Amino acid sequence: MASEITYEELAVLIKTRAGVAVTVDELADPGCMFLDLGVDSLGVLGVLADVENRYGVSIDSSDLLGRPVAEFLQTVNSSVKAGA
């Protein structure tokens, strides 16, 4: 199993868990926020729950909500690597 979640994988998770189609370019924009993409907090929590289940890690969602997508992904990847 990969030890890092890519923007491509995140785009698939967002489509699957939040029902919003996004592009890798949108996600990779440093200032991009989930709300800018039409993904609300429940959608973010769905993505996070999927990541936690796939990688067997626990991630504090209070640290992630309201942060740019790039920071979200960096934090999630740090947690996944630490739990691997």
Contact map, one row per residue, 1 for C-alpha under 8 A:
111000000000000000000000000000000000000000000000000000000000000000000000000000000000
111110000000000000000000000000000000000000000000000000000000000000000000000000000000
111110000000000000000000000000000000000000000000000000000000000000000000000010011001
011111000000000000000000000000000000000000000000000000000000000000000000000010011000
011111101100000000000000000000000000000000000000000000000000000000000000100110000000
000111111100000000000000000000000000000000000000000000000000000000000000000000000000
000011111110000000000001001100000000000000000000000000000000000000000000000000000000
000001111111000000000001000000000000000000000000000000000000000000000000000000000000
000011111111100000000000000000000000000000000000000000000000000000000000000000000000
000011111111110000000000000000000000000000000000000000000000000000000000000000000000
000000111111111000001111001000000000000000000000000000000000000000000000000000000000
000000011111111100000000000000000000000000000000000000000000000000000000000000000000
000000001111111111000000000000000000000000000010010000000000000000000000000000000000
000000000111111111111100000000000000001000110010000000000000000000000000000000000000
000000000011111111111100000000000000000000000000000000000000000000000000000000000000
000000000001111111110000000000000000000000000000000000000000000000000000000000000000
000000000000111111100000000000000000000000100110000000000000000000000000000000000000
000000000000111111110000000000000000001001110110000000000000000000000000000000000000
000000000000011111111000000000000000000000000000000000000000000000000000000000000000
000000000000011101111100000000000000111000000000000000000000000000000000000000000000
000000000010011000111110000000000000000000000000000000000000000000000000000000000000
000000000010011000011111011000000000100000000000000000000000000000000000000000000000
000000000010000000001111111000000000000000000000000000000000000000000000000000000000
000000110010000000000111111100000000000000000000000000000000000000000000000000000000
000000000000000000000011111110000000000000000000000000000000000000000000000000000000
000000000000000000000111111110010000000000000000000000000000000000000000000000000000
000000100010000000000111111111010000000000000000000000000000000000001100000000000000
000000100000000000000001111111010000000000000000000000000000000000001100000000000000
000000000000000000000000111111110000000000000000000000000000000000000100000000000000
000000000000000000000000001111110000000000000000000000000000000000011100000000000000
000000000000000000000000000011111000000000000000000000000000000000011100000000000000
000000000000000000000000011111111101100000000000000000000000000000011100000000000000
000000000000000000000000000000111111100000000000000000000000000001111000000000000000
000000000000000000000000000000011111111100010000000000000000000001011000000000000000
000000000000000000000000000000001111111100000000000000000000000000000000000000000000
000000000000000000000000000000011111111000000000000000000000000000000000000000000000
000000000000000000010100000000011111111000000000000000000000000000000000000000000000
000000000000000000010000000000000111111100000000000000000000000000000000000000000000
000000000000010001010000000000000111111111110000000000000000000000000000000000000000
000000000000000000000000000000000110011111110000000000000000000000000000000000000000
000000000000000000000000000000000000001111111000000000000000000010000000000000000000
000000000000000001000000000000000000001111111100000000000000000000000000000000000000
000000000000010011000000000000000000001111111110000000000000000000000000000000000000
000000000000010001000000000000000100001111111111000000000000000010000000000000000000
000000000000000000000000000000000000000011111111100000000000100000000000000000000000
000000000000000011000000000000000000000001111111110000000000000000000000000000000000
000000000000110011000000000000000000000000111111111000000000000000000000000000000000
000000000000000000000000000000000000000000011111111100000010100000000000000000000000
000000000000000000000000000000000000000000001111111110000000000000000000000000000000
000000000000100000000000000000000000000000000111111111000000000000000000000000000000
000000000000000000000000000000000000000000000011111111111000000000000000000000000000
000000000000000000000000000000000000000000000001111111111110000000000000000000000000
000000000000000000000000000000000000000000000000111111111000000000000000000000000000
000000000000000000000000000000000000000000000000011111110000000000000000000000000000
000000000000000000000000000000000000000000000000001111111000000000000000000000010011
000000000000000000000000000000000000000000000000001111111100000000000000000000000010
000000000000000000000000000000000000000000000000001110111110000000000000000000110010
000000000000000000000000000000000000000000000000000100011111000000000000000000100000
000000000000000000000000000000000000000000000001000100001111100000000000000100100000
000000000000000000000000000000000000000000000000000000000111111100000000000000000000
000000000000000000000000000000000000000000001001000000000011111110000000000000000000
000000000000000000000000000000000000000000000000000000000001111110000000000000000000
000000000000000000000000000000000000000000000000000000000001111110000000000000000000
000000000000000000000000000000000000000000000000000000000001111111100011001000000000
000000000000000000000000000000000000000010010000000000000000111111100000000000000000
000000000000000000000000000000001100000000000000000000000000000111110000000000000000
000000000000000000000000000000001000000000000000000000000000000111111011000000000000
000000000000000000000000000001111100000000000000000000000000000001111111000000000000
000000000000000000000000001101111100000000000000000000000000000000111111100000000000
000000000000000000000000001111110000000000000000000000000000000000011111110000000000
000000000000000000000000000000000000000000000000000000000000000100111111111000000000
000000000000000000000000000000000000000000000000000000000000000100111111111100000000
000010000000000000000000000000000000000000000000000000000000000000001111111110000000
000000000000000000000000000000000000000000000000000000000000000000000111111111000000
000000000000000000000000000000000000000000000000000000000000000100000011111111100000
000010000000000000000000000000000000000000000000000000000010000000000001111111110000
001110000000000000000000000000000000000000000000000000000000000000000000111111111000
000000000000000000000000000000000000000000000000000000000000000000000000011111111100
000000000000000000000000000000000000000000000000000000001110000000000000001111111110
001100000000000000000000000000000000000000000000000000101000000000000000000111111111
001100000000000000000000000000000000000000000000000000000000000000000000000011111111
000000000000000000000000000000000000000000000000000000000000000000000000000001111111
000000000000000000000000000000000000000000000000000000111000000000000000000000111111
001000000000000000000000000000000000000000000000000000100000000000000000000000011111
